[in-house]
Amino acid sequence: MKVNIRYLTIFLLLFLIEAIIAFFVHDAIIRPYIGDILVVILMYTFIRAIINKKIKFLPIYLFIFATIVEISQYFHLVNILHLQNNKIALIILGNSFDIKDILCYLVGSIILIICERSKLINDNR
């Protein structure tokens, strides 16, 4: 397995940004909206860093995955799995459903689709 350094670097930068948002930003725009938009892009860059071939429809798959995770919050999956005291599970799965989060995931996915189609995302390895 050959790691794509460019995508790995972008992933690490976005991960750092997401961590800064999570720990230090407590506002009404960046934390709830920009953070959710960036999480789809973060997942995309991680997958592109470790998988050597382009995955057709990857932004759509990520949107579906993020939406499923968000819907699981509506049904309190963390509580059903008895993980409500597990901080990592709460961070990954979340604990409060919000339709606006799904819209943010959609925006992140659309950004990725636009970047792929406009060749801003380079498929060369």
Backbone bond lengths (Angstrom), bond angles and torsions (degrees), N, CA, C in turn:
res aa  C-N    CA-C-N  psi(-1)  N-CA   C-N-CA  omega(-1)  CA-C   N-CA-C  phi
1 M - - - 1.454 - - 1.533 108.60 -
2 K 1.312 114.59 124.56 1.462 120.62 178.33 1.521 108.53 -102.36
3 V 1.317 115.64 125.40 1.461 121.20 -179.74 1.526 108.99 -85.41
4 N 1.329 115.58 134.38 1.453 121.30 176.11 1.529 107.58 -83.94
5 I 1.313 116.11 107.62 1.470 121.91 -175.13 1.526 111.58 -61.98
6 R 1.316 117.26 -36.87 1.468 120.41 -179.05 1.528 110.81 -61.74
7 Y 1.328 116.28 -49.63 1.465 119.56 179.38 1.524 111.53 -68.68
8 L 1.317 117.41 -35.90 1.466 120.31 177.69 1.527 110.63 -63.39
9 T 1.312 116.88 -41.03 1.465 121.43 178.25 1.527 110.71 -63.65
10 I 1.324 116.28 -44.75 1.470 120.29 178.55 1.526 109.69 -63.51
11 F 1.346 116.28 -42.38 1.466 120.47 177.72 1.534 110.84 -57.85
12 L 1.317 116.92 -48.73 1.462 120.42 -178.23 1.530 111.64 -63.12
13 L 1.322 116.57 -39.12 1.465 121.02 177.24 1.537 110.53 -64.18
14 L 1.336 116.35 -46.22 1.464 119.68 178.81 1.527 111.53 -65.37
15 F 1.336 116.83 -37.07 1.459 120.44 177.39 1.529 110.40 -61.80
16 L 1.320 116.12 -42.58 1.461 121.14 177.38 1.527 110.44 -62.30
17 I 1.319 116.63 -44.69 1.473 120.84 178.22 1.524 110.65 -61.08
18 E 1.335 116.66 -44.38 1.469 120.52 179.07 1.533 110.88 -62.47
19 A 1.326 116.99 -39.98 1.466 120.32 178.81 1.528 110.80 -64.98
20 I 1.315 116.22 -42.22 1.473 120.24 178.03 1.526 110.05 -62.35
21 I 1.322 116.31 -43.33 1.471 120.15 177.80 1.524 110.00 -60.86
22 A 1.334 116.48 -46.65 1.473 120.59 -176.73 1.523 112.61 -63.73
23 F 1.323 116.95 -39.97 1.463 119.99 -173.67 1.529 114.52 -91.31
24 F 1.326 117.28 -28.80 1.462 118.81 -169.57 1.527 115.75 -122.04
25 V 1.314 118.31 -16.33 1.467 119.73 -176.53 1.527 108.62 -102.87
26 H 1.316 115.50 121.69 1.463 121.01 -179.13 1.526 108.40 -131.20
27 D 1.323 114.98 65.78 1.462 120.05 -177.76 1.522 109.79 -118.96
28 A 1.320 115.55 -169.83 1.464 120.47 -176.42 1.527 112.97 -101.65
29 I 1.333 119.04 -1.46 1.471 120.50 -177.30 1.523 111.75 -124.97
30 I 1.327 117.69 -58.64 1.467 120.58 -172.42 1.529 110.99 -64.13
31 R 1.306 117.63 -53.05 1.466 119.20 -176.24 1.531 112.37 -62.76
32 P 1.319 119.73 -51.28 1.466 117.48 -175.40 1.530 115.03 -78.07
33 Y 1.322 117.81 -26.12 1.459 118.31 -174.40 1.532 112.96 -109.84
34 I 1.302 117.51 -55.72 1.472 120.80 -178.16 1.523 110.12 -62.23
35 G 1.328 117.44 -40.72 1.456 120.89 178.09 1.519 112.34 -58.86
36 D 1.340 117.06 -40.66 1.467 120.70 179.39 1.522 112.09 -72.82
37 I 1.304 117.50 -33.51 1.468 120.25 175.40 1.534 109.22 -65.69
38 L 1.329 115.48 -44.55 1.470 119.99 -177.27 1.524 113.29 -68.48
39 V 1.333 118.14 -26.45 1.467 119.21 -176.51 1.532 110.98 -65.21
40 V 1.309 118.51 -34.22 1.470 121.13 176.98 1.528 109.46 -67.91
41 I 1.311 116.86 -41.67 1.460 121.21 178.45 1.528 110.23 -67.07
42 L 1.320 116.92 -36.97 1.461 122.34 176.31 1.539 110.64 -60.11
43 M 1.315 117.05 -48.24 1.468 120.47 178.61 1.525 111.02 -62.25
44 Y 1.325 116.45 -40.70 1.464 121.61 179.00 1.521 110.75 -59.18
45 T 1.325 116.62 -48.60 1.472 119.38 -177.30 1.523 111.23 -66.82
46 F 1.329 117.92 -34.21 1.469 120.46 176.78 1.526 110.46 -63.55
47 I 1.314 116.58 -47.94 1.471 120.47 -179.81 1.512 110.71 -63.29
48 R 1.327 117.06 -44.12 1.476 120.44 179.82 1.522 111.68 -66.49
49 A 1.329 117.86 -25.81 1.462 121.21 178.55 1.526 111.61 -71.56
50 I 1.327 117.26 -33.00 1.466 119.08 -173.90 1.523 114.91 -106.56
51 I 1.319 118.21 -15.86 1.472 120.97 178.59 1.515 108.27 -106.40
52 N 1.316 115.66 124.56 1.461 121.42 -170.90 1.519 115.68 -77.90
53 K 1.310 118.50 -11.46 1.455 118.02 178.84 1.521 110.35 -119.20
54 K 1.320 114.16 154.62 1.461 119.62 -179.60 1.520 109.33 -69.00
55 I 1.309 115.62 137.66 1.464 121.40 177.15 1.521 107.14 -104.63
56 K 1.329 114.58 111.39 1.461 119.78 179.67 1.533 108.09 -61.92
57 F 1.292 117.02 136.03 1.466 124.33 179.15 1.531 114.20 70.43
58 L 1.331 118.66 17.67 1.472 120.60 -179.63 1.529 112.33 -54.58
59 P 1.327 120.39 -44.59 1.478 118.40 178.20 1.531 112.83 -58.84
60 I 1.320 116.54 -34.73 1.472 120.22 179.27 1.524 110.12 -70.49
61 Y 1.331 116.73 -42.87 1.467 120.42 177.52 1.532 110.56 -59.99
62 L 1.322 116.18 -41.39 1.464 119.70 179.88 1.521 111.63 -66.76
63 F 1.327 116.42 -37.51 1.461 119.79 176.37 1.525 110.23 -62.19
64 I 1.328 116.35 -44.96 1.468 120.23 179.19 1.526 110.44 -62.23
65 F 1.324 116.97 -44.74 1.467 120.74 178.95 1.525 111.02 -59.90
66 A 1.323 116.75 -48.67 1.467 120.62 -179.06 1.524 111.14 -62.71
67 T 1.319 116.29 -37.41 1.468 120.53 178.56 1.525 110.87 -66.56
68 I 1.324 116.82 -40.31 1.468 120.12 177.38 1.532 110.32 -62.36
69 V 1.327 116.77 -42.94 1.468 120.12 177.55 1.527 109.81 -61.21
70 E 1.325 116.92 -42.75 1.468 120.48 179.83 1.526 111.06 -64.56
71 I 1.318 116.73 -42.32 1.472 120.20 178.92 1.527 110.40 -65.08
72 S 1.338 116.89 -34.25 1.469 119.60 177.31 1.531 110.76 -61.63
73 Q 1.328 116.62 -27.84 1.460 120.28 176.73 1.527 110.77 -68.17
74 Y 1.316 116.44 -35.36 1.469 120.65 177.63 1.530 110.54 -60.06
75 F 1.342 115.02 -38.07 1.465 120.29 -178.70 1.538 112.84 -91.80
76 H 1.346 116.26 7.56 1.470 122.51 176.94 1.532 112.12 56.28
77 L 1.324 115.59 48.86 1.464 121.57 -178.85 1.526 112.10 -56.59
78 V 1.323 117.01 -36.87 1.470 120.19 179.49 1.535 110.30 -58.77
79 N 1.318 116.83 -41.93 1.468 120.52 178.46 1.527 111.50 -70.47
80 I 1.311 117.07 -40.56 1.465 121.31 178.83 1.531 110.34 -59.84
81 L 1.330 116.39 -39.04 1.463 121.37 179.62 1.530 112.82 -84.34
82 H 1.346 116.57 1.62 1.469 123.32 -179.01 1.532 111.62 58.50
83 L 1.338 115.78 41.36 1.463 121.78 179.52 1.529 112.27 -112.40
84 Q 1.328 117.23 15.34 1.458 120.90 -176.00 1.527 113.34 -63.19
85 N 1.322 117.83 -19.01 1.463 120.90 177.86 1.523 112.61 -98.68
86 N 1.312 116.92 2.14 1.463 122.36 -179.36 1.530 108.47 -95.41
87 K 1.330 116.44 109.47 1.475 120.17 -175.72 1.526 112.31 -62.29
88 I 1.321 117.86 -38.23 1.465 120.73 -179.88 1.532 110.01 -64.94
89 A 1.328 117.07 -44.09 1.468 120.53 177.76 1.522 110.75 -61.62
90 L 1.325 116.51 -40.10 1.465 119.67 179.01 1.524 111.73 -65.63
91 I 1.330 116.86 -36.93 1.467 120.12 178.36 1.520 110.32 -68.18
92 I 1.327 117.11 -45.55 1.462 121.04 -175.84 1.527 111.48 -73.52
93 L 1.328 117.03 -48.77 1.464 120.58 -175.15 1.523 113.23 -88.83
94 G 1.321 116.45 -23.98 1.458 119.72 -178.00 1.518 110.81 74.88
95 N 1.326 115.24 174.25 1.463 118.21 -178.59 1.520 114.08 -142.56
96 S 1.329 117.51 5.30 1.468 117.86 178.05 1.525 109.88 -140.62
97 F 1.312 115.49 122.01 1.458 122.37 179.42 1.517 110.58 -75.02
98 D 1.345 115.28 138.35 1.462 120.73 174.90 1.529 107.79 -150.16
99 I 1.307 116.50 121.38 1.468 121.47 -179.14 1.525 111.11 -59.74
100 K 1.345 116.84 -27.98 1.464 120.25 178.76 1.528 111.32 -64.73
101 D 1.328 117.01 -29.39 1.466 119.96 176.41 1.528 110.62 -63.54
102 I 1.321 116.32 -41.48 1.464 120.40 178.72 1.526 110.01 -63.33
103 L 1.314 117.02 -39.08 1.467 120.11 176.91 1.530 110.89 -64.16
104 C 1.316 117.16 -37.42 1.473 120.77 176.82 1.525 110.58 -65.72
105 Y 1.335 117.51 -40.71 1.469 120.48 176.75 1.528 109.65 -62.39
106 L 1.315 116.59 -37.78 1.462 120.58 177.87 1.529 110.41 -63.90
107 V 1.318 116.91 -44.05 1.469 120.64 178.30 1.532 110.44 -60.67
108 G 1.333 117.32 -45.04 1.462 120.84 177.68 1.518 111.85 -59.82
109 S 1.318 116.68 -41.30 1.459 121.11 178.78 1.525 111.48 -66.77
110 I 1.318 116.77 -40.10 1.469 120.67 177.86 1.524 110.30 -64.40
111 I 1.323 117.35 -40.62 1.470 120.66 176.32 1.525 109.97 -58.10
112 L 1.326 116.57 -44.61 1.468 120.33 179.43 1.527 111.66 -63.85
113 I 1.315 116.88 -42.53 1.473 120.73 179.14 1.522 110.24 -62.43
114 I 1.328 116.83 -44.18 1.466 120.68 178.52 1.525 110.14 -62.01
115 C 1.326 116.55 -43.52 1.472 120.07 179.57 1.523 111.37 -64.25
116 E 1.317 117.34 -41.19 1.470 120.20 177.90 1.534 111.00 -63.39
117 R 1.298 116.21 -46.15 1.472 119.88 -176.40 1.520 112.97 -71.35
118 S 1.315 117.09 -29.94 1.458 119.82 179.74 1.514 112.05 -89.90
119 K 1.329 115.45 6.54 1.475 122.48 178.87 1.519 113.52 66.68
120 L 1.342 117.91 17.61 1.450 120.15 172.96 1.530 110.42 -68.90
121 I 1.338 115.13 -28.16 1.452 120.93 174.23 1.520 106.49 -97.99
122 N 1.313 115.57 115.16 1.449 122.37 -175.16 1.529 109.96 -87.27
123 D 1.342 116.81 129.75 1.445 120.92 -179.91 1.518 113.38 -88.16
124 N 1.293 117.51 -2.02 1.467 119.61 179.45 1.514 109.47 -72.30
125 R 1.291 115.79 137.12 1.466 121.86 179.60 1.470 106.90 -99.97
